[in-house]
Amino acid sequence: MFLRSSSTAAVKAAFASTRLVHPAFIRNARCYASAITVNGFSQLKPTPYGQPLAASHAHLIGTEEITPGIPREEYDRRRRELMESLPDDSLVVCVAGQVKYMSGRDYKFRQSSDFWYLTGFDEPEAAVILEKRPSTGRGYYMRMFSAGTDSAKEKWDGAKTSPEDIVQYFDADEAEPISAFPSALRSLASTASNVYLDVPSQSKRSRAFSPKSLLKYLSPSGGMARSEYDTLLESLSSSKRKALAPAVGRLRAVKSKYEQDVMRQAADISARAHNKVMRFTEPGMSEHAVAAHFEYLCAREGSQRPAYVPVVASGPNGLIIHYTSNNQLIADGEMVLIDAGCEYNGYASDITRTFPANGTFTPEQATLYNAALTVQKQLVALCTEASGMSIMQIHRESCSMMRKELDRIGFRFPLGAGSLDTLYPHLIGHHVGIDLHESNHIDKNEPLKAGMVITIEPGVYVPPYPEFPKAFHNIGIRIEDEVVVGKEHPVVISVNAPKEIADIEGSCKGLLGLTAF
């Protein structure tokens, strides 16, 4: 166990005196780190930590930040608000994500979203336990559990964050090895009135939570004594167990100023990529080449990964909402629908644009596009707290507006026919944040609040059916922006991705001074 102290010096002194990690290992874990200054920023190479921190990555993280753009006070606020929302004598248990493998090697690790939101800690084999303690200054007591340092593994995979660094940089009151987690949970759960916990699901088809699944998740080696296993199983099977995700989801629904700033950066990176991809795309090119160029542009600007598999749908492929095959050639005269966004510093972006492959809209393409754009801009204006509207209410408005716009340009909707559902089959939008589709526990029927970030993405997809005007057959158009809900006025953070016809044609033809790279 490593305990939190009032000063960094005291932390290091306590660590040295208690010798909770073997002194030889401390030397081995640090002896390879060299201080190097580049462009005025100090770095430690190789890093002695399991993720970028201010001491090793000054070019990415400020001295008061735990993760880029998010200071320690923000993480503390999240934990305090969570614990204040729960009954007295409550315990919160949150576990890290699991490493996933391909061909015997692991994929790039992505942390469990709720665990990231509460801690900022970006390593697997970790957990956090929060005790509600109203009498303390913070209102809670925080124990973190991690894999800790291992000099042999570090030679292959790099460093992991040590217990003393977890206390120092992540503001834990205690840091312990993950092997101590079961016994700590058993002890604390036995006296708690409510235990809030969830296990990261592997898929939507995963079985419901069970205490046994939690133990398997956290103790893959099965090293726990049978008596300890049975006691913990019994304590977690009681009626005191509650779901954590809904409580965290309510907090994640409204973004702080820090989160909004990071999301704007993510949106800017993706918007610039959309802009440059319009210039890059040419008839005869493969959809996969366009998708690869988008991902390259985002990665070059610091994106850690795509927020989702990009959609690059040319011509009739645009009628498939989630077309991700991206394996056909783009024909002259076709429209290209690109639904793509990056993940940057823990937050997703989500933008869709549709443009002509050859850089010039035909009259028919322009007519259908302007109908969708008119609807989209009117809907964005509704994204305010003052409107009192929910996502579902905005969706119903979108259906009414889309029907009127399409009727205006020659579509006919016989009373009772489901033609609009064929042309516009999806919801108007969703919450976005750490996850592309932010927490499933945010009610889409709840009125929007200032600080929420949602997408507004009307679309029209015209199959070659005789009841629809032939001039629009096989055209798919979707226009999607990310919108920060304001008290009185919305803010479109994806504004740098062109969506007016003149701007799109200018981007495609290089008239706006932009290059493809």
DOLUM-111632 format. One record per residue (C-alpha): x, y, z; residue number from 1. Coordinates in steps of 0.02 Angstrom, whole numbers, plus 50000, padded with zeros to 5 digits. Layout:
DOLUM-111632
xx=X yy=Y zz=Z nr=NUM
...
***
This chain:
DOLUM-111632
xx=50000 yy=50000 zz=50000 nr=1
xx=50057 yy=50176 zz=49962 nr=2
xx=49972 yy=50321 zz=50051 nr=3
xx=49936 yy=50498 zz=49994 nr=4
xx=50039 yy=50634 zz=50078 nr=5
xx=50027 yy=50822 zz=50083 nr=6
xx=50181 yy=50855 zz=49978 nr=7
xx=50281 yy=50777 zz=49839 nr=8
xx=50436 yy=50775 zz=49948 nr=9
xx=50342 yy=50687 zz=50087 nr=10
xx=50274 yy=50562 zz=49961 nr=11
xx=50448 yy=50518 zz=49899 nr=12
xx=50517 yy=50510 zz=50076 nr=13
xx=50377 yy=50397 zz=50133 nr=14
xx=50401 yy=50287 zz=49983 nr=15
xx=50588 yy=50270 zz=50014 nr=16
xx=50567 yy=50235 zz=50199 nr=17
xx=50426 yy=50107 zz=50186 nr=18
xx=50511 yy=50013 zz=50043 nr=19
xx=50345 yy=49953 zz=49974 nr=20
xx=50434 yy=49926 zz=49808 nr=21
xx=50606 yy=49846 zz=49812 nr=22
xx=50743 yy=49982 zz=49804 nr=23
xx=50836 yy=49891 zz=49667 nr=24
xx=50681 yy=49896 zz=49561 nr=25
xx=50663 yy=50083 zz=49589 nr=26
xx=50836 yy=50105 zz=49515 nr=27
xx=50801 yy=49989 zz=49371 nr=28
xx=50636 yy=50073 zz=49333 nr=29
xx=50716 yy=50244 zz=49322 nr=30
xx=50894 yy=50216 zz=49260 nr=31
xx=50848 yy=50216 zz=49075 nr=32
xx=50753 yy=50381 zz=49078 nr=33
xx=50854 yy=50523 zz=49004 nr=34
xx=50805 yy=50706 zz=49010 nr=35
xx=50797 yy=50777 zz=48834 nr=36
xx=50739 yy=50951 zz=48781 nr=37
xx=50660 yy=50974 zz=48610 nr=38
xx=50585 yy=51138 zz=48547 nr=39
xx=50592 yy=51204 zz=48724 nr=40
xx=50495 yy=51058 zz=48797 nr=41
xx=50573 yy=50939 zz=48922 nr=42
xx=50547 yy=50752 zz=48900 nr=43
xx=50599 yy=50592 zz=48985 nr=44
xx=50650 yy=50456 zz=48862 nr=45
xx=50597 yy=50321 zz=48880 nr=46
xx=50456 yy=50377 zz=48992 nr=47
xx=50454 yy=50301 zz=49168 nr=48
xx=50263 yy=50311 zz=49168 nr=49
xx=50127 yy=50206 zz=49089 nr=50
xx=50051 yy=50354 zz=48998 nr=51
xx=50098 yy=50533 zz=48952 nr=52
xx=50116 yy=50644 zz=49106 nr=53
xx=50179 yy=50821 zz=49126 nr=54
xx=50350 yy=50763 zz=49187 nr=55
xx=50383 yy=50659 zz=49031 nr=56
xx=50276 yy=50742 zz=48897 nr=57
xx=50279 yy=50929 zz=48929 nr=58
xx=50233 yy=50962 zz=48747 nr=59
xx=50067 yy=50873 zz=48773 nr=60
xx=50017 yy=50901 zz=48954 nr=61
xx=50018 yy=51052 zz=49068 nr=62
xx=50086 yy=51041 zz=49245 nr=63
xx=49911 yy=51039 zz=49323 nr=64
xx=49836 yy=50918 zz=49198 nr=65
xx=49811 yy=50732 zz=49219 nr=66
xx=49764 yy=50704 zz=49036 nr=67
xx=49786 yy=50831 zz=48895 nr=68
xx=49669 yy=50976 zz=48922 nr=69
xx=49590 yy=50905 zz=49080 nr=70
xx=49663 yy=50965 zz=49247 nr=71
xx=49664 yy=50867 zz=49408 nr=72
xx=49532 yy=50983 zz=49483 nr=73
xx=49412 yy=50926 zz=49346 nr=74
xx=49436 yy=50743 zz=49389 nr=75
xx=49411 yy=50785 zz=49573 nr=76
xx=49250 yy=50878 zz=49531 nr=77
xx=49182 yy=50728 zz=49437 nr=78
xx=49216 yy=50611 zz=49583 nr=79
xx=49145 yy=50733 zz=49710 nr=80
xx=48984 yy=50760 zz=49610 nr=81
xx=48964 yy=50573 zz=49586 nr=82
xx=48984 yy=50535 zz=49771 nr=83
xx=48871 yy=50680 zz=49822 nr=84
xx=48734 yy=50607 zz=49712 nr=85
xx=48740 yy=50439 zz=49803 nr=86
xx=48670 yy=50391 zz=49975 nr=87
xx=48779 yy=50392 zz=50130 nr=88
xx=48891 yy=50239 zz=50157 nr=89
xx=48902 yy=50211 zz=49970 nr=90
xx=49047 yy=50127 zz=49883 nr=91
xx=49091 yy=50151 zz=49699 nr=92
xx=49190 yy=50016 zz=49609 nr=93
xx=49252 yy=50046 zz=49432 nr=94
xx=49370 yy=49935 zz=49334 nr=95
xx=49486 yy=49968 zz=49187 nr=96
xx=49463 yy=49903 zz=49011 nr=97
xx=49540 yy=49742 zz=48949 nr=98
xx=49678 yy=49717 zz=48821 nr=99
xx=49613 yy=49641 zz=48659 nr=100
xx=49719 yy=49535 zz=48545 nr=101
xx=49744 yy=49504 zz=48360 nr=102
xx=49862 yy=49370 zz=48293 nr=103
xx=49940 yy=49348 zz=48463 nr=104
xx=49982 yy=49532 zz=48486 nr=105
xx=49876 yy=49661 zz=48574 nr=106
xx=49779 yy=49799 zz=48491 nr=107
xx=49817 yy=49977 zz=48544 nr=108
xx=49736 yy=49989 zz=48715 nr=109
xx=49582 yy=50097 zz=48741 nr=110
xx=49527 yy=50129 zz=48919 nr=111
xx=49352 yy=50092 zz=48983 nr=112
xx=49257 yy=50256 zz=48964 nr=113
xx=49186 yy=50273 zz=49139 nr=114
xx=49352 yy=50225 zz=49218 nr=115
xx=49440 yy=50356 zz=49109 nr=116
xx=49308 yy=50486 zz=49156 nr=117
xx=49334 yy=50459 zz=49343 nr=118
xx=49523 yy=50435 zz=49350 nr=119
xx=49613 yy=50482 zz=49188 nr=120
xx=49718 yy=50325 zz=49215 nr=121
xx=49758 yy=50241 zz=49048 nr=122
xx=49820 yy=50067 zz=49092 nr=123
xx=49735 yy=49897 zz=49095 nr=124
xx=49734 yy=49783 zz=49249 nr=125
xx=49674 yy=49925 zz=49360 nr=126
xx=49527 yy=49972 zz=49469 nr=127
xx=49469 yy=50113 zz=49582 nr=128
xx=49363 yy=50108 zz=49739 nr=129
xx=49283 yy=50268 zz=49802 nr=130
xx=49210 yy=50278 zz=49978 nr=131
xx=49087 yy=50414 zz=50019 nr=132
xx=49158 yy=50512 zz=50167 nr=133
xx=49062 yy=50676 zz=50187 nr=134
xx=49166 yy=50729 zz=50336 nr=135
xx=49328 yy=50738 zz=50236 nr=136
xx=49386 yy=50885 zz=50132 nr=137
xx=49353 yy=50797 zz=49967 nr=138
xx=49197 yy=50705 zz=50024 nr=139
xx=49269 yy=50537 zz=49969 nr=140
xx=49417 yy=50421 zz=49993 nr=141
xx=49501 yy=50352 zz=49837 nr=142
xx=49594 yy=50187 zz=49823 nr=143
xx=49675 yy=50140 zz=49658 nr=144
xx=49739 yy=49968 zz=49610 nr=145
xx=49859 yy=49936 zz=49466 nr=146
xx=49980 yy=49811 zz=49392 nr=147
xx=50126 yy=49915 zz=49455 nr=148
xx=50303 yy=49909 zz=49391 nr=149
xx=50392 yy=49755 zz=49324 nr=150
xx=50570 yy=49779 zz=49261 nr=151
xx=50566 yy=49620 zz=49155 nr=152
xx=50405 yy=49668 zz=49065 nr=153
xx=50461 yy=49847 zz=49043 nr=154
xx=50602 yy=49790 zz=48929 nr=155
xx=50470 yy=49727 zz=48809 nr=156
xx=50319 yy=49839 zz=48832 nr=157
xx=50382 yy=49997 zz=48917 nr=158
xx=50350 yy=50064 zz=49090 nr=159
xx=50194 yy=50054 zz=49196 nr=160
xx=50150 yy=50187 zz=49322 nr=161
xx=50216 yy=50152 zz=49496 nr=162
xx=50110 yy=50161 zz=49655 nr=163
xx=50195 yy=50320 zz=49716 nr=164
xx=50165 yy=50404 zz=49547 nr=165
xx=49982 yy=50353 zz=49551 nr=166
xx=49966 yy=50441 zz=49718 nr=167
xx=50063 yy=50593 zz=49659 nr=168
xx=49989 yy=50618 zz=49486 nr=169
xx=49815 yy=50542 zz=49498 nr=170
xx=49769 yy=50605 zz=49672 nr=171
xx=49731 yy=50434 zz=49746 nr=172
xx=49730 yy=50422 zz=49935 nr=173
xx=49802 yy=50246 zz=49923 nr=174
xx=49885 yy=50147 zz=49783 nr=175
xx=49893 yy=49958 zz=49794 nr=176
xx=49932 yy=49813 zz=49676 nr=177
xx=49785 yy=49740 zz=49581 nr=178
xx=49812 yy=49577 zz=49675 nr=179
xx=49750 yy=49667 zz=49832 nr=180
xx=49588 yy=49720 zz=49751 nr=181
xx=49479 yy=49569 zz=49797 nr=182
xx=49519 yy=49574 zz=49982 nr=183
xx=49499 yy=49764 zz=49989 nr=184
xx=49331 yy=49754 zz=49900 nr=185
xx=49272 yy=49615 zz=50014 nr=186
xx=49316 yy=49715 zz=50169 nr=187
xx=49240 yy=49878 zz=50109 nr=188
xx=49083 yy=49801 zz=50033 nr=189
xx=49041 yy=49711 zz=50195 nr=190
xx=49011 yy=49878 zz=50284 nr=191
xx=48939 yy=49981 zz=50140 nr=192
xx=48753 yy=50012 zz=50122 nr=193
xx=48762 yy=50023 zz=49932 nr=194
xx=48895 yy=49960 zz=49811 nr=195
xx=48890 yy=50043 zz=49639 nr=196
xx=48985 yy=49946 zz=49506 nr=197
xx=48986 yy=49889 zz=49326 nr=198
xx=49098 yy=49779 zz=49220 nr=199
xx=49147 yy=49840 zz=49046 nr=200
xx=49042 yy=49736 zz=48926 nr=201
xx=49124 yy=49647 zz=48780 nr=202
xx=48977 yy=49676 zz=48663 nr=203
xx=48793 yy=49718 zz=48661 nr=204
xx=48761 yy=49531 zz=48667 nr=205
xx=48859 yy=49507 zz=48828 nr=206
xx=48770 yy=49425 zz=48971 nr=207
xx=48705 yy=49530 zz=49114 nr=208
xx=48824 yy=49573 zz=49255 nr=209
xx=48861 yy=49441 zz=49385 nr=210
xx=48979 yy=49447 zz=49533 nr=211
xx=49070 yy=49298 zz=49459 nr=212
xx=49104 yy=49394 zz=49298 nr=213
xx=49182 yy=49535 zz=49400 nr=214
xx=49298 yy=49412 zz=49488 nr=215
xx=49347 yy=49330 zz=49324 nr=216
xx=49378 yy=49501 zz=49247 nr=217
xx=49492 yy=49557 zz=49387 nr=218
xx=49571 yy=49392 zz=49436 nr=219
xx=49612 yy=49302 zz=49273 nr=220
xx=49742 yy=49197 zz=49361 nr=221
xx=49615 yy=49130 zz=49484 nr=222
xx=49739 yy=49151 zz=49625 nr=223
xx=49610 yy=49196 zz=49758 nr=224
xx=49583 yy=49075 zz=49902 nr=225
xx=49416 yy=48984 zz=49891 nr=226
xx=49355 yy=49053 zz=50057 nr=227
xx=49397 yy=49230 zz=50003 nr=228
xx=49311 yy=49200 zz=49836 nr=229
xx=49151 yy=49138 zz=49921 nr=230
xx=49147 yy=49283 zz=50044 nr=231
xx=49168 yy=49412 zz=49908 nr=232
xx=49040 yy=49326 zz=49798 nr=233
xx=48915 yy=49331 zz=49940 nr=234
xx=48946 yy=49515 zz=49980 nr=235
xx=48921 yy=49566 zz=49798 nr=236
xx=48766 yy=49460 zz=49776 nr=237
xx=48666 yy=49556 zz=49906 nr=238
xx=48530 yy=49682 zz=49869 nr=239
xx=48652 yy=49824 zz=49908 nr=240
xx=48729 yy=49809 zz=49734 nr=241
xx=48678 yy=49950 zz=49614 nr=242
xx=48723 yy=49993 zz=49433 nr=243
xx=48858 yy=50126 zz=49420 nr=244
xx=48838 yy=50171 zz=49235 nr=245
xx=48675 yy=50271 zz=49252 nr=246
xx=48749 yy=50382 zz=49387 nr=247
xx=48908 yy=50415 zz=49288 nr=248
xx=48807 yy=50436 zz=49128 nr=249
xx=48709 yy=50580 zz=49203 nr=250
xx=48873 yy=50670 zz=49239 nr=251
xx=48946 yy=50632 zz=49067 nr=252
xx=48792 yy=50704 zz=48980 nr=253
xx=48843 yy=50884 zz=49019 nr=254
xx=49018 yy=50933 zz=48965 nr=255
xx=49128 yy=51050 zz=49066 nr=256
xx=49219 yy=51194 zz=48984 nr=257
xx=49378 yy=51087 zz=48983 nr=258
xx=49287 yy=50947 zz=48893 nr=259
xx=49210 yy=51065 zz=48768 nr=260
xx=49382 yy=51135 zz=48727 nr=261
xx=49455 yy=50962 zz=48696 nr=262
xx=49303 yy=50915 zz=48591 nr=263
xx=49325 yy=51073 zz=48488 nr=264
xx=49506 yy=51021 zz=48455 nr=265
xx=49448 yy=50848 zz=48401 nr=266
xx=49315 yy=50925 zz=48289 nr=267
xx=49440 yy=51046 zz=48213 nr=268
xx=49560 yy=50904 zz=48168 nr=269
xx=49419 yy=50806 zz=48088 nr=270
xx=49347 yy=50959 zz=48001 nr=271
xx=49516 yy=51002 zz=47922 nr=272
xx=49531 yy=50821 zz=47865 nr=273
xx=49359 yy=50830 zz=47783 nr=274
xx=49410 yy=50990 zz=47697 nr=275
xx=49573 yy=50918 zz=47629 nr=276
xx=49491 yy=50753 zz=47579 nr=277
xx=49372 yy=50849 zz=47467 nr=278
xx=49525 yy=50917 zz=47376 nr=279
xx=49608 yy=50746 zz=47375 nr=280
xx=49463 yy=50645 zz=47304 nr=281
xx=49453 yy=50616 zz=47117 nr=282
xx=49347 yy=50506 zz=47003 nr=283
xx=49430 yy=50337 zz=46977 nr=284
xx=49502 yy=50334 zz=47152 nr=285
xx=49459 yy=50193 zz=47273 nr=286
xx=49350 yy=50228 zz=47423 nr=287
xx=49480 yy=50147 zz=47534 nr=288
xx=49613 yy=50271 zz=47476 nr=289
xx=49501 yy=50414 zz=47529 nr=290
xx=49469 yy=50332 zz=47698 nr=291
xx=49655 yy=50304 zz=47723 nr=292
xx=49694 yy=50485 zz=47680 nr=293
xx=49568 yy=50547 zz=47807 nr=294
xx=49643 yy=50438 zz=47944 nr=295
xx=49819 yy=50493 zz=47896 nr=296
xx=49773 yy=50677 zz=47906 nr=297
xx=49698 yy=50654 zz=48080 nr=298
xx=49843 yy=50550 zz=48145 nr=299
xx=49967 yy=50679 zz=48081 nr=300
xx=49883 yy=50809 zz=48192 nr=301
xx=49893 yy=50702 zz=48348 nr=302
xx=49735 yy=50598 zz=48344 nr=303
xx=49762 yy=50437 zz=48441 nr=304
xx=49639 yy=50336 zz=48337 nr=305
xx=49483 yy=50350 zz=48228 nr=306
xx=49327 yy=50374 zz=48333 nr=307
xx=49244 yy=50240 zz=48225 nr=308
xx=49266 yy=50149 zz=48059 nr=309
xx=49247 yy=50284 zz=47926 nr=310
xx=49109 yy=50280 zz=47797 nr=311
xx=49167 yy=50327 zz=47621 nr=312
xx=49016 yy=50290 zz=47513 nr=313
xx=49015 yy=50336 zz=47329 nr=314
xx=48858 yy=50346 zz=47223 nr=315
xx=48726 yy=50216 zz=47268 nr=316
xx=48835 yy=50155 zz=47414 nr=317
xx=48778 yy=50314 zz=47501 nr=318
xx=48607 yy=50234 zz=47524 nr=319
xx=48685 yy=50116 zz=47653 nr=320
xx=48687 yy=50212 zz=47817 nr=321
xx=48838 yy=50126 zz=47892 nr=322
xx=48932 yy=50077 zz=47734 nr=323
xx=49108 yy=50034 zz=47794 nr=324
xx=49169 yy=49914 zz=47659 nr=325
xx=49250 yy=50061 zz=47569 nr=326
xx=49310 yy=49947 zz=47429 nr=327
xx=49237 yy=50014 zz=47267 nr=328
xx=49295 yy=50142 zz=47140 nr=329
xx=49224 yy=50317 zz=47135 nr=330
xx=49140 yy=50360 zz=46970 nr=331
xx=49136 yy=50529 zz=46885 nr=332
xx=48973 yy=50619 zz=46922 nr=333
xx=48940 yy=50527 zz=47086 nr=334
xx=48916 yy=50604 zz=47257 nr=335
xx=49033 yy=50546 zz=47395 nr=336
xx=48967 yy=50533 zz=47572 nr=337
xx=49102 yy=50531 zz=47707 nr=338
xx=49053 yy=50499 zz=47887 nr=339
xx=49216 yy=50505 zz=47984 nr=340
xx=49293 yy=50578 zz=48140 nr=341
xx=49445 yy=50558 zz=48250 nr=342
xx=49467 yy=50524 zz=48434 nr=343
xx=49580 yy=50653 zz=48514 nr=344
xx=49640 yy=50653 zz=48693 nr=345
xx=49498 yy=50541 zz=48748 nr=346
xx=49353 yy=50624 zz=48655 nr=347
xx=49266 yy=50574 zz=48494 nr=348
xx=49216 yy=50684 zz=48348 nr=349
xx=49079 yy=50642 zz=48224 nr=350
xx=49057 yy=50736 zz=48060 nr=351
xx=48974 yy=50690 zz=47895 nr=352
xx=48992 yy=50783 zz=47731 nr=353
xx=48931 yy=50743 zz=47555 nr=354
xx=49013 yy=50815 zz=47400 nr=355
xx=49028 yy=50785 zz=47211 nr=356
xx=49174 yy=50674 zz=47161 nr=357
xx=49220 yy=50788 zz=47016 nr=358
xx=49201 yy=50947 zz=47118 nr=359
xx=49042 yy=51014 zz=47037 nr=360
xx=48862 yy=50981 zz=47090 nr=361
xx=48739 yy=50939 zz=46952 nr=362
xx=48576 yy=51038 zz=46962 nr=363
xx=48486 yy=50884 zz=47029 nr=364
xx=48620 yy=50849 zz=47160 nr=365
xx=48618 yy=51032 zz=47215 nr=366
xx=48429 yy=51032 zz=47230 nr=367
xx=48424 yy=50879 zz=47342 nr=368
xx=48575 yy=50936 zz=47441 nr=369
xx=48500 yy=51108 zz=47476 nr=370
xx=48341 yy=51026 zz=47538 nr=371
xx=48439 yy=50926 zz=47667 nr=372
xx=48548 yy=51078 zz=47711 nr=373
xx=48397 yy=51189 zz=47741 nr=374
xx=48326 yy=51062 zz=47863 nr=375
xx=48494 yy=51038 zz=47950 nr=376
xx=48523 yy=51224 zz=47982 nr=377
xx=48347 yy=51249 zz=48050 nr=378
xx=48370 yy=51102 zz=48169 nr=379
xx=48538 yy=51165 zz=48234 nr=380
xx=48450 yy=51324 zz=48289 nr=381
xx=48338 yy=51220 zz=48404 nr=382
xx=48485 yy=51153 zz=48505 nr=383
xx=48466 yy=51267 zz=48655 nr=384
xx=48410 yy=51245 zz=48833 nr=385
xx=48286 yy=51387 zz=48807 nr=386
xx=48196 yy=51286 zz=48672 nr=387
xx=48149 yy=51155 zz=48801 nr=388
xx=48164 yy=51022 zz=48668 nr=389
xx=48234 yy=50846 zz=48679 nr=390
xx=48325 yy=50749 zz=48545 nr=391
xx=48165 yy=50653 zz=48510 nr=392
xx=48066 yy=50813 zz=48490 nr=393
xx=48198 yy=50882 zz=48372 nr=394
xx=48187 yy=50719 zz=48275 nr=395
xx=48000 yy=50739 zz=48253 nr=396
xx=48029 yy=50916 zz=48192 nr=397
xx=48160 yy=50849 zz=48070 nr=398
xx=48033 yy=50729 zz=47995 nr=399
xx=47907 yy=50868 zz=47970 nr=400
xx=48036 yy=50985 zz=47894 nr=401
xx=48109 yy=50851 zz=47781 nr=402
xx=47937 yy=50803 zz=47717 nr=403
xx=47900 yy=50985 zz=47672 nr=404
xx=48068 yy=51011 zz=47586 nr=405
xx=48056 yy=50852 zz=47485 nr=406
xx=47876 yy=50889 zz=47438 nr=407
xx=47935 yy=51059 zz=47376 nr=408
xx=48060 yy=50981 zz=47255 nr=409
xx=47942 yy=50852 zz=47181 nr=410
xx=47923 yy=50707 zz=47303 nr=411
xx=47746 yy=50653 zz=47343 nr=412
xx=47693 yy=50575 zz=47508 nr=413
xx=47524 yy=50489 zz=47499 nr=414
xx=47437 yy=50494 zz=47667 nr=415
xx=47478 yy=50338 zz=47766 nr=416
xx=47622 yy=50282 zz=47656 nr=417
xx=47792 yy=50255 zz=47738 nr=418
xx=47890 yy=50341 zz=47603 nr=419
xx=47981 yy=50461 zz=47720 nr=420
xx=48043 yy=50315 zz=47826 nr=421
xx=48120 yy=50244 zz=47669 nr=422
xx=48205 yy=50408 zz=47625 nr=423
xx=48254 yy=50457 zz=47802 nr=424
xx=48264 yy=50301 zz=47912 nr=425
xx=48373 yy=50356 zz=48058 nr=426
xx=48364 yy=50466 zz=48212 nr=427
xx=48415 yy=50649 zz=48197 nr=428
xx=48563 yy=50634 zz=48314 nr=429
xx=48642 yy=50573 zz=48475 nr=430
xx=48751 yy=50629 zz=48619 nr=431
xx=48938 yy=50623 zz=48587 nr=432
xx=49086 yy=50635 zz=48705 nr=433
xx=49211 yy=50508 zz=48769 nr=434
xx=49111 yy=50382 zz=48668 nr=435
xx=49045 yy=50412 zz=48494 nr=436
xx=48871 yy=50374 zz=48561 nr=437
xx=48889 yy=50443 zz=48736 nr=438
xx=48818 yy=50340 zz=48879 nr=439
xx=48665 yy=50233 zz=48843 nr=440
xx=48595 yy=50302 zz=49006 nr=441
xx=48559 yy=50476 zz=48938 nr=442
xx=48372 yy=50494 zz=48905 nr=443
xx=48338 yy=50556 zz=48728 nr=444
xx=48167 yy=50616 zz=48787 nr=445
xx=48244 yy=50730 zz=48918 nr=446
xx=48254 yy=50917 zz=48875 nr=447
xx=48425 yy=50973 zz=48817 nr=448
xx=48536 yy=51063 zz=48943 nr=449
xx=48673 yy=51189 zz=48912 nr=450
xx=48840 yy=51099 zz=48897 nr=451
xx=48773 yy=50943 zz=48813 nr=452
xx=48856 yy=50900 zz=48647 nr=453
xx=48747 yy=50816 zz=48517 nr=454
xx=48750 yy=50781 zz=48331 nr=455
xx=48622 yy=50848 zz=48208 nr=456
xx=48624 yy=50738 zz=48053 nr=457
xx=48472 yy=50735 zz=47939 nr=458
xx=48492 yy=50630 zz=47785 nr=459
xx=48399 yy=50583 zz=47627 nr=460
xx=48434 yy=50421 zz=47534 nr=461
xx=48338 yy=50395 zz=47372 nr=462
xx=48327 yy=50217 zz=47307 nr=463
xx=48280 yy=50189 zz=47125 nr=464
xx=48096 yy=50162 zz=47163 nr=465
xx=47964 yy=50222 zz=47038 nr=466
xx=47872 yy=50324 zz=47171 nr=467
xx=48023 yy=50440 zz=47189 nr=468
xx=48080 yy=50568 zz=47059 nr=469
xx=48201 yy=50482 zz=46941 nr=470
xx=48320 yy=50631 zz=46940 nr=471
xx=48365 yy=50594 zz=47122 nr=472
xx=48382 yy=50404 zz=47110 nr=473
xx=48536 yy=50327 zz=47194 nr=474
xx=48587 yy=50488 zz=47282 nr=475
xx=48625 yy=50479 zz=47467 nr=476
xx=48655 yy=50639 zz=47566 nr=477
xx=48690 yy=50663 zz=47751 nr=478
xx=48751 yy=50823 zz=47833 nr=479
xx=48809 yy=50802 zz=48013 nr=480
xx=48877 yy=50929 zz=48135 nr=481
xx=48927 yy=50924 zz=48317 nr=482
xx=48832 yy=51052 zz=48419 nr=483
xx=48863 yy=51116 zz=48595 nr=484
xx=48694 yy=51156 zz=48671 nr=485
xx=48691 yy=51334 zz=48738 nr=486
xx=48570 yy=51425 zz=48853 nr=487
xx=48507 yy=51535 zz=48711 nr=488
xx=48621 yy=51497 zz=48563 nr=489
xx=48702 yy=51336 zz=48500 nr=490
xx=48885 yy=51323 zz=48452 nr=491
xx=48933 yy=51215 zz=48303 nr=492
xx=49106 yy=51148 zz=48344 nr=493
xx=49124 yy=51061 zz=48175 nr=494
xx=49103 yy=51228 zz=48088 nr=495
xx=49269 yy=51214 zz=47995 nr=496
xx=49204 yy=51073 zz=47885 nr=497
xx=49123 yy=51158 zz=47734 nr=498
xx=48940 yy=51122 zz=47702 nr=499
xx=48878 yy=51265 zz=47590 nr=500
xx=48883 yy=51217 zz=47407 nr=501
xx=48999 yy=51361 zz=47359 nr=502
xx=49122 yy=51314 zz=47497 nr=503
xx=49117 yy=51129 zz=47454 nr=504
xx=49152 yy=51162 zz=47270 nr=505
xx=49290 yy=51282 zz=47320 nr=506
xx=49371 yy=51149 zz=47430 nr=507
xx=49357 yy=51016 zz=47295 nr=508
xx=49438 yy=51129 zz=47164 nr=509
xx=49572 yy=51204 zz=47276 nr=510
xx=49499 yy=51378 zz=47263 nr=511
xx=49508 yy=51410 zz=47451 nr=512
xx=49696 yy=51396 zz=47461 nr=513
xx=49690 yy=51221 zz=47538 nr=514
xx=49797 yy=51077 zz=47482 nr=515
xx=49758 yy=50892 zz=47490 nr=516
xx=49894 yy=50863 zz=47620 nr=517
***
